[in-house]
Amino acid sequence: MTLREKSHVHVIGAGVAGLAAAVRLSQEGHPISLYEAAPRAGGRCRSYHDPQLDCVIDNGNHLMMSGNHAVIRYLESIGAADRLVGPPHADFPFIDVATNERWSLRPGAGRIPWWIFSASRRVPQTAPWNYLSALRILNAGASETVADCVGTESPLYRRFWEPLTVAALNTDPRNASAQLMQPVLTETFLRGSHACRPLVARRSLADTLIDPAIEALAASGADIRYGTRVKAFAYANDVVCGLEVDGETIRLAPTDIVVLAAPPWIAETLIPGLKVPPPGDPIVNVHYRLPNANANGDTVRIVGVIGGTAQWVFARDNLVSVTISAATDLVDKSADDIARACWHDVAAALDLEGAEAPSRVVKERRATFAQCPEALALRPKTATKYANLLLAGDWTATGVPATIEGAVRSGFQAAALASRGHGTAASLSSTYSAPKQIEATCR
Ligand SMILES: Cc1cc2nc3c(=O)[nH]c(=O)nc-3n(C[C@H](O)[C@H](O)[C@H](O)COP(=O)(O)OP(=O)(O)OC[C@H]3O[C@@H](n4cnc5c(N)ncnc54)[C@H](O)[C@@H]3O)c2cc1C
């Protein structure tokens, strides 16, 4: 068999990136083995039953946008295109809890942002010309931060650039790469309202993004192994020839391909010399179980919060979830203190009265890589020095932030290279330094 025929593909990591690669390749007829260290799939995008709240919660709210075309294609491929919900129009309600002021950001249709000329659609206390700062971001140099481009003193910074950057890049705008904000603007806000409708999973992340993929893979006969941590690769002649898992070495056939879709801190332990971007800030989520529903059935309310502890509030049925990104200053506080501080903002955002609802605080310390200018050059390409080894993951060089959209794109890119047989080792990553073979005993 040549690499152009349907190679057996070993996908390591059942997060969104690994699943996107595995689903696409299995639909092309490739035999798939999927290795996941955790007892379930999903990685940083997972759901589980919380005994304290007695309901299913996500590790964190995941906001997607209608312009996330790879996410949409991925969901279509797993029969879950109807499992994202959001408002019918691009509408972002905000509250400033310091002043109790409310407004809605409502981008208009079309690529020319005429909506900035409407006081009722733009951020209060801003003028249309303030939005020209977007041009500075679109023309930013590699070393510039968002704050370098837009300044930090204006109401537009506090009420638009800061919440948008923190949400999209999980990084304070004073450290966040301006270049990484470019696709956020060009693929959503600057394409018009049809591309910037906020979307979230209808019931849970697992129900929308993970379980349908696992079902599709299982139906195609994929070999899915949970609780299986790949501990090392065996290399010979610049190919991976074996996978070391608990107590076993899985020998690979010469035509087999490996897609490594594990996080960067794992990838660098498996591939000698691989340079990866450093970890970024934590993300903290708080889930409250209300006595009564605040949003009906399959609908969701999303409110941005300025001037509080909470940043975004999501209400679905009787579950209210709060997201705080770039949460370095918060993450070491006690769960009780975090829940109490956020409840104040939730009550204001949703007009709730009464005692604080029971809650669960979820702290994700390694939520994304550090999305600062210096880190971007460390995002490796999909192809590696090893002819049959490809990388996927939100931290690879997708050109977009570390998001579900980025993870899916990375998986699709790995699948595209794998289905072309990945070719030769010519596509050496620029961030690669000379690898040492950890084992060369496959033959
Ligand atoms: C709290 C939080 C909130 C977020 N909010 C948003 C949001 O609003 N919008 C958005 O688009 N994105 C958001 N993100 C980012 C999004 O979750 C990630 O970009 C995406 O899930 C990354 O997927 P991935 O497959 O690249 O990596 P991962 O999800 O990390 O998947 C890697 C998988 O590899 C497995 N693994 C690791 N080592 C091994 C090994 N040795 N062998 C086998 N398996 C291994 C892991 O268990 C994991 O399942 C958020 C992330 C967090 C944590």
The ligand as a MOL file (V3000), in Angstrom:
LIG
                    3D

  0  0  0     0  0            999 V3000
M  V30 BEGIN CTAB
M  V30 COUNTS 53 58 0 0 0
M  V30 BEGIN ATOM
M  V30 1 C -12.9290 27.4140 30.4710 0
M  V30 2 C -12.7380 27.5550 28.9910 0
M  V30 3 C -13.5540 28.4030 28.2660 0
M  V30 4 C -13.3810 28.5230 26.8950 0
M  V30 5 N -14.2220 29.3520 26.2040 0
M  V30 6 C -14.1910 29.3410 24.8680 0
M  V30 7 C -15.1510 30.0660 24.1310 0
M  V30 8 O -15.9920 30.7850 24.6910 0
M  V30 9 N -15.1450 29.9670 22.7700 0
M  V30 10 C -14.2230 29.1970 22.1190 0
M  V30 11 O -14.2970 29.0940 20.8850 0
M  V30 12 N -13.2560 28.5320 22.7990 0
M  V30 13 C -13.2250 28.5840 24.1520 0
M  V30 14 N -12.2890 27.8970 24.8570 0
M  V30 15 C -11.1740 27.2410 24.1240 0
M  V30 16 C -11.5670 25.8510 23.6070 0
M  V30 17 O -12.0910 25.0790 24.6410 0
M  V30 18 C -10.3080 25.2040 23.0790 0
M  V30 19 O -9.7580 26.0170 22.0650 0
M  V30 20 C -10.5460 23.8280 22.4790 0
M  V30 21 O -11.3850 23.0420 23.2680 0
M  V30 22 C -9.1890 23.1490 22.2940 0
M  V30 23 O -9.3670 21.8770 21.7150 0
M  V30 24 P -8.1180 20.9810 21.3790 0
M  V30 25 O -8.6410 19.7220 20.8200 0
M  V30 26 O -7.1380 21.7730 20.6230 0
M  V30 27 O -7.3940 20.6880 22.7860 0
M  V30 28 P -7.9120 19.8790 24.0750 0
M  V30 29 O -9.3530 20.1500 24.3020 0
M  V30 30 O -6.9730 20.2170 25.1790 0
M  V30 31 O -7.7670 18.3380 23.6850 0
M  V30 32 C -6.5910 17.6200 23.8800 0
M  V30 33 C -6.9860 16.2040 24.3090 0
M  V30 34 O -5.8130 15.4150 24.3800 0
M  V30 35 C -5.9060 14.5620 25.4950 0
M  V30 36 N -4.5570 14.1430 25.8420 0
M  V30 37 C -3.5950 14.8660 26.4540 0
M  V30 38 N -2.4590 14.1450 26.5500 0
M  V30 39 C -2.7060 12.9270 25.9840 0
M  V30 40 C -1.9220 11.7720 25.7770 0
M  V30 41 N -0.6320 11.7180 26.1560 0
M  V30 42 N -2.4960 10.6960 25.2030 0
M  V30 43 C -3.8000 10.7270 24.8110 0
M  V30 44 N -4.5920 11.8320 24.9810 0
M  V30 45 C -4.0390 12.9160 25.5430 0
M  V30 46 C -6.5620 15.4380 26.5420 0
M  V30 47 O -7.1170 14.6750 27.5890 0
M  V30 48 C -7.6210 16.1640 25.7040 0
M  V30 49 O -8.8290 15.4420 25.6500 0
M  V30 50 C -12.3730 27.7870 26.2280 0
M  V30 51 C -11.5320 26.9520 26.9570 0
M  V30 52 C -11.7010 26.8360 28.3190 0
M  V30 53 C -10.7960 25.9220 29.0900 0
M  V30 END ATOM
M  V30 BEGIN BOND
M  V30 1 1 1 2
M  V30 2 1 2 3
M  V30 3 2 2 52
M  V30 4 2 3 4
M  V30 5 1 4 5
M  V30 6 1 4 50
M  V30 7 2 5 6
M  V30 8 1 6 7
M  V30 9 1 6 13
M  V30 10 2 7 8
M  V30 11 1 7 9
M  V30 12 1 9 10
M  V30 13 2 10 11
M  V30 14 1 10 12
M  V30 15 2 12 13
M  V30 16 1 13 14
M  V30 17 1 14 15
M  V30 18 1 14 50
M  V30 19 1 15 16
M  V30 20 1 16 17
M  V30 21 1 16 18
M  V30 22 1 18 19
M  V30 23 1 18 20
M  V30 24 1 20 21
M  V30 25 1 20 22
M  V30 26 1 22 23
M  V30 27 1 23 24
M  V30 28 2 24 25
M  V30 29 1 24 26
M  V30 30 1 24 27
M  V30 31 1 27 28
M  V30 32 2 28 29
M  V30 33 1 28 30
M  V30 34 1 28 31
M  V30 35 1 31 32
M  V30 36 1 32 33
M  V30 37 1 33 34
M  V30 38 1 33 48
M  V30 39 1 34 35
M  V30 40 1 35 36
M  V30 41 1 35 46
M  V30 42 1 36 37
M  V30 43 1 36 45
M  V30 44 2 37 38
M  V30 45 1 38 39
M  V30 46 1 39 40
M  V30 47 2 39 45
M  V30 48 1 40 41
M  V30 49 2 40 42
M  V30 50 1 42 43
M  V30 51 2 43 44
M  V30 52 1 44 45
M  V30 53 1 46 47
M  V30 54 1 46 48
M  V30 55 1 48 49
M  V30 56 2 50 51
M  V30 57 1 51 52
M  V30 58 1 52 53
M  V30 END BOND
M  V30 END CTAB
M  END
